[in-house]
């Protein structure tokens, strides 16, 4: 696992509830991801944690067998509490933009 804390937004095609469940299952099985947000209507997935962004996108591509586009990557630094607050703020901002 990487030592840096990242928030990343990806776009991938989520057609149905089955696809949404599959994305959720894949994200829950990735130990390096701490939080995730799946926006089915916008075909957008936001994740945060200590990971290498390209590696997560490649794993999603291989397991979903669908094209994955990285929309945004934010590198966060500081204490754990600050990182969690920033991650939640970034997720909320992302969610507000697309609701």
matplotlib code that plots the C-alpha trace (Angstrom):
import matplotlib.pyplot as plt

x = [0.0, 1.1, 1.8, -0.1, -3.9, -5.8, -9.3, -10.1, -13.2, -13.7, -16.2, -17.4, -20.5, -23.0, -26.1, -28.1, -28.4, -26.4, -23.5, -23.8, -23.6, -20.6, -18.8, -19.6, -18.4, -15.1, -14.5, -15.3, -12.8, -10.0, -8.4, -6.6, -9.9, -11.4, -14.5, -16.4, -19.4, -21.2, -23.3, -25.3, -27.1, -23.8, -21.9, -19.3, -17.4, -15.5, -13.0, -10.6, -7.8, -4.2, -3.7, -2.0, -4.7, -3.6, -3.6, -7.2, -8.3, -6.5, -8.1, -11.5, -10.9, -9.9, -12.6, -15.5, -14.3, -15.3, -13.6, -12.6, -11.8, -10.0, -11.7, -10.0, -7.2, -6.6, -3.6, -4.2, -1.6, -1.8, -3.1, -5.6, -8.4, -7.7, -7.6, -10.9, -12.5, -11.0, -12.1, -15.7, -15.7, -14.4, -17.0, -19.7, -18.6, -18.5, -21.9, -23.4, -22.0, -23.9, -27.2]
y = [0.0, 3.5, 6.0, 8.9, 9.5, 10.1, 11.0, 9.9, 10.2, 7.8, 7.4, 4.0, 2.7, 1.6, 0.3, -1.5, -2.5, -5.6, -3.4, -1.2, -4.2, -5.5, -2.2, -2.1, -5.6, -4.9, -1.7, -3.5, -6.2, -3.6, -3.3, 0.0, 1.9, 3.4, 5.1, 5.1, 6.8, 5.3, 7.7, 5.5, 8.3, 10.1, 6.9, 8.1, 6.4, 8.4, 6.6, 7.7, 5.9, 5.1, 3.7, 4.3, 5.8, 4.1, 0.7, 1.1, 2.1, -0.9, -3.3, -1.9, -2.2, -5.8, -6.9, -5.0, -5.5, -1.9, 1.3, 3.4, 7.1, 8.9, 12.3, 13.8, 12.9, 14.8, 14.1, 14.9, 15.2, 15.8, 14.0, 11.2, 13.3, 16.1, 13.6, 12.1, 15.5, 16.6, 13.3, 13.8, 17.4, 16.4, 13.7, 16.1, 18.7, 16.0, 14.8, 18.3, 19.1, 16.2, 16.1]
z = [0.0, -0.7, 2.1, 0.5, 1.0, -2.3, -3.3, -6.9, -9.1, -11.9, -14.7, -15.7, -17.4, -14.7, -16.7, -14.1, -10.5, -11.1, -12.4, -9.4, -7.0, -8.9, -8.5, -4.8, -4.3, -6.1, -4.0, -0.7, -1.5, -2.1, 1.3, 0.4, -0.2, 3.0, 1.6, -1.6, -3.3, -6.3, -8.3, -10.6, -12.5, -13.4, -14.0, -11.4, -8.6, -6.0, -3.7, -1.0, 0.9, 0.8, -2.7, -6.0, -8.3, -11.5, -9.8, -8.6, -12.0, -13.6, -11.1, -11.8, -15.6, -15.3, -12.9, -14.6, -18.1, -18.9, -19.8, -16.7, -17.0, -14.2, -13.8, -10.8, -8.4, -5.1, -3.0, 0.7, 3.4, 7.2, 10.1, 9.9, 11.2, 8.7, 5.9, 6.8, 6.9, 3.6, 2.0, 3.2, 2.0, -1.4, -1.6, -0.6, -3.1, -5.9, -4.9, -4.9, -8.3, -9.9, -7.9]

ax = plt.figure().add_subplot(projection="3d")
ax.plot(x, y, z, "-o")
ax.set_aspect("equal")
plt.show()
